[in-house]
Amino acid sequence: MGTADGMGDRSAGLGSLTPCQQKALDAAMTDGAYLFITGGAGCGKSELARSIVAMKTAVGKNVLVCGGG
């Protein structure tokens, strides 16, 4: 069952990214990339942000995360 925002089925299991999230993660791995992550509650913004931070730090890159409020 998909969602209206194109994020797909989130029941695939903890720690798995949807195809849309994987595309964003791939874009984030580009040097000098700036991303603005937005979406409704429960769509996986925090999971995506954690994945980006983990992947970037694993290859020795610095990451700055800013939250809105």
WORAMO-V671345 format. One line per field, one symbol per residue. psi: psi as a letter, one per 20 degrees, with the letter a starting at -180 (. if undefined). A space follows every 10 residues. Layout:
psi = ???
//
This chain:
psi = prrhjjiapj jiqqiqqrhg hhghgghhip pjppqopqrr pjijgggggh gggggghhjk qqppppqr.
//
